[in-house]
Amino acid sequence: MAGRVLVALLAVVPAACSSGSSATAPTRRTAPSRPGTSVPGTTTGPTTSRAAPPTTARPVPAPAAATATVQVDLTDASRPTVSHGATVAPARHLPTTVYLPATTGGAAVGHDLPWLVFLHGYGATPATYDQLLRSWAAAGFAVAAPTLPLTAGAGPLPQDEADMVNEPADVTFLITSLLHLSAAPTGPLAGRLDPARVGVAGHSDGSDVAFTSGYSTRFADPRVRAVVDLSGELPTGMGPYVPQAAGPPLLMVVSDADEFVPFSHSQELYSARCCAKWWIELHGAAHLPPFAGQEPWADVVRRVTVDFLDRELAGDAVPAGRLERDAAVPQVSSLQASAP
């Protein structure tokens, strides 16, 4: 599983405050020289100037745009936490940070918001992806980011990557619990979440869980309307999966220099879907940094994910070609395939 190496990566990533349908996997392109922006503790290839994004690209709110967070302490008492065959906790504790759009004064705004559950990678926490999650909230989405009991980078229990198989049920529990809080007459989440517009997203091992929650015949939640898969590969032991033409729309964002997920594994996942799918390739990027704030790739990730979520989750009338334009940044990223 790709995420087992994420712990080492976290030490060097700074903390974050052409169109046409195709049923086959994209063909890997030769990556251009890696841009010179670097993360402390890492090295990059030759410095190359980044071309400016097209002027027609839709502006996406910067990570510093006003957002608010609500801490929700959730526990699924119906299932124990089990590691290596032993019960390590009588329930599954899922403390969750909910990101919301806000006024410049920091007050949460919006009702019946489109929203999604975000799953972190192995050894990470929601804070690892803070910039990205805040950009989604600033664009008008609510984002629920749980700290998973055995795959997070910090917590009272020992880490166990095999717990991934239990995490799709965590997604279902979170959706149900958060919608219950939204349906309550009072409280910080009262009226905030639209039960008809629910998505799921994840990075690395979290993307495996997101994909499973959208497409597994055993674990999929029928309330999921869109899936965002970041640095993903086809999960093992969590299928079978629905037929290619079934299930919600899929956005995949992959790095062609990913040091942990083989490119062919991402191709296999993409090939498992036939319709309503998009493949964005980041050139010269590593496994985690583009999703934890490293530029110039992080800007592309923010833009294309918001474009996709606006179209497929919010139901907005997105201008034709916006996602395609935002994905096409010379020497940084490209759109390998798309579907209507």
N, C-alpha and C positions, 0 to 999 in steps of 0.2 A: 504494500500500500504506500502511496506516495508520501503520505503525511508523517511517516515515522521519523523522517529526518528534519521535520520542521523545527524542532527544538533548537538544533544547532544554528539554523538560519536566523532565528529570532535575536540572537546575540548581535547581529550586524545590521539589522533593519531598524532605523530610527523610529521611536514611538510616534504615533500619528495623532495630534490634536486636529467584384463585379457582379452584378445581380444575375440571378438565374437559379432555378431550382435544380438540386442535384441529389440523387439518392445514394451517391457514392462518397467515400471519404475524400477530402481535399488532397491535392498533391502538394507535398512540401516544397516551398520555394527556398532558394538560397537566400539566407539572411544577409542583409546589408551590414556594413560595419556598424558596430554597436555605438550608440551615442555616448558622448563623454561623461554624462552625468553619472556619478558613482555614489554608492552607499559606503559609509565609513567601514573599513575592514574588508572591502571587496575590491576587485580589480576589473577594469573594463578594457575593451579593445580600443582601436584608434579613435581619437576624437573626431566626430563628424557633426557639422552644424545641422540642426533640425530645421526642416522647412516649416514655415508657418502654416497652421491649419487653414483650410479653405475659409474665406470670409463669409461664406454662406452657411457655415456650421452653426447650429443652434447653441447659444451660450448656456452652459450648465453652471449652476451656482457653485462658487468656490467652497472648499471644505469649511472655511470660516463663516459661511453664511449662517444666519441664525437658526439654531436647532435647540431642542430641549431633550432631556433624557428623564425617564421614569424607571426606577428600580423596582422590579417585581420579584418577590421571593416565592417561587413555585416549587412544590414537591408532589411527585406522583407517588402516593402511598400504596397504590395497587401493585407496584412492581419493586422488588428489591434490586439493589445494585450488586451484580455478581462479577467477580474477577477470577479467572482461572479455576472456575468451578466452586469457588467459595463466596458466600455472602459477605460483602464488606460494608454494607449499609442496608437497613431494613426498607428503605425507599429510595427513589431517585430524585435527588435534589437538583433543581434547575434554576438557579438565580438568573434572572433575565434583565438585560438592559433594553428598554424600548426607546428608540430614537424617534422624535416627532418634529415636524416643522414648527417654527416659533417666530414670534415677533422679534424685532431688534432688541427688545427688553428682556427676551428670554422666556416669555410666556408661550406655552404650547398653543397651537391653533389648529383648526381643522376638525371636521367631523365626517364620519363614514369615509375615511381615507383608504385608498388602496394600500395594501401592506404585505410584508413578506417576513418569513422567518429566515435568519441567516445563521449558517453553521460554520464555525471556525475549523481550521485545520488541526491536525494532531500536534499537541504541544503549544498551541496558540491560545489566545483568549479573544473575546470580542474587541478588546482595546487594541489588539494588533491591527485591526482593520478600521480604526476609528474614522480616519479621513474619508474612506469610501462610504461607510455607513452614514456619516453625517451628510455627505453629498446627496445621497438618496433621500434623506429626510428633508434637506433643503429644497429638493425638487418636488416635494409634496407627498412623499410616501412615509408611512410608519414602518419601522424596521425593528423586529424583535430578535435580539441576539442573545441566546442562552450561553452560559458557561456549562459545558457538558461534563458529567461527573467523572469520567475516567479518561477522557482524551484531551482535557484542557492542560495548559502549561502550568497552572498553579491550582492547588486545591488540597484538601485534607486526605484524599484517597490516592492510592498508587495508580499510576497511569497504566492503561491497558488498551491498546489499539483495537483488540478484538471486540471491544464493547460497541464498535460501530454498528454491529448487527442489531443492537437494541435502540439505536438512535432514531430510526424512522418512527418508532412508537413514541419517542420523545417529541418529535415534530407534531404528531397527531395530538398528543396531550397538550402541547403548547398552544396549538390553534384553538382547541376547545376551551382551554382555560382563559386565554386572552379574549376570546369572543364573549365568554361569560362576563369578564370584567367590563368589557365594552358595553354589554347589554344592561349593566347595573345602572341605577338612577344617579348615583354619585360615585366619585372617585376620579383619580387622575386619568384613567383611560375611558371613562364613561362617554359613550357615543363616538369614540375616536375611530373605530375599526369597521370597515365594510365587510360583512360576512361573505359577500359575493365576489370580492376581489382579493384573493389570497394567493401569494406566490411563495416560492422557496428558493434560496440561493445558498451557495457554499463554496469554500475554497479547499483544494486538496482533498483530504479525507472528508471534509465537510461537503465537498461537491459530490462525492460518492453518495452521501446520505441524501442530499438534495435530489439527485437523479433518481434514487430509489423511491423517494417520496412522491415523485412525479410519475414514475413509469413501471415500478415493480407490481406484478400481479398479486404479490403477497403483502406488500407494505405500502403501496401508494395510497395517498389520501385524496379522495375525489374532490375535495374542496380546492386543491391546488390548481391554479389557472395558468401559471407560467413558471419556468425553471431557468435559473441563471447558474451555469456551471463554470467555475473558474479553476483552471489547472486540473481538469478532471480526466479520469480514465474509467472504463467500464467496471463497475463494482463486481467483485467476485462473491459468490455465496449469498447474494441478495435478490437474485432473480427467481423465476423467469420474468421477462418484461412483456409489456403489452405489445401488440402488433405495431409495426413501424408507423402506420398512419394514425394510430390512436395516441391519446395523451395530450398534454398541454404543449404550447410552443416552447422551444429550447433556444437559449443563447449560450454558446460556448466561447470562452476567451482563453486562448492557449498561448504559451511562450515557446518560440521555436528553438530557444536555447535552454529550455527547462532541464535542469540537471538531475531531476528525480523522476519525472513522468516521461517515459519514452514517447516520442511523437506518434509512433504506431498505435500506442494504447489510446491516445486521444482520438486518433482516426477511427479506431474500432468503436468507441462510444458514439461518435458522430454518425457512423454508418448504421447504428442501431435505430436511428430515427429517419424518416423519409420526408416529412413535411413540416412546414412552419419552423424552420431551424436556421440559425445563423452561426457562422464560424468566423471569429476574429482572431487573427494571428499577430502576436506582438514580436517584432523582430529584435533579436539580440537580448531579450529579457530573460531573467532567471525565474525560478519557481514562485517565490513569494514577493519580492520587492514591488512589482507593479501594482499589487493589491494592498500594499501597506504604505503607499505614498511615494515611491520612487518615480521621479519624472525622467523622461517625458512620457513614459508609458501610463502612469497613473492618470494623467489627464484624459487619455484615450479611453481608459477603462471607465472612468466616471461618465464620460459622454455617451459611449455606446450602451452602457447598462441603463442609463436613464432613457435613452431613445427607445430601447427595447421595452422597458417597463412602462413607459408612457403608452406605447402602442398596444402591447399585449396584456398588460395588467390594468392600467388606468382606463384604457379604452379611449384615449385621446385621439383626435384626428391629427396624426403626425404627418408633417409635410413629406411628400414623396421624395425618397432618396436621402433623407436626413441621416439615418443610421449609416448608410453607405458612405456619405461624405465624411462623417465624423470618424469612420473607421479607416479612411484612406489618408494617412499622414506619411509622406515620403520618409523612408529610412526608419520609421517607427512602427507602423502597423498597416495591415491590409485586411480587406474582406475577402475571404476565400470562396464563400458560397452564401447564398441567401435564398429565402423562400417567401412567397407572398403570405 
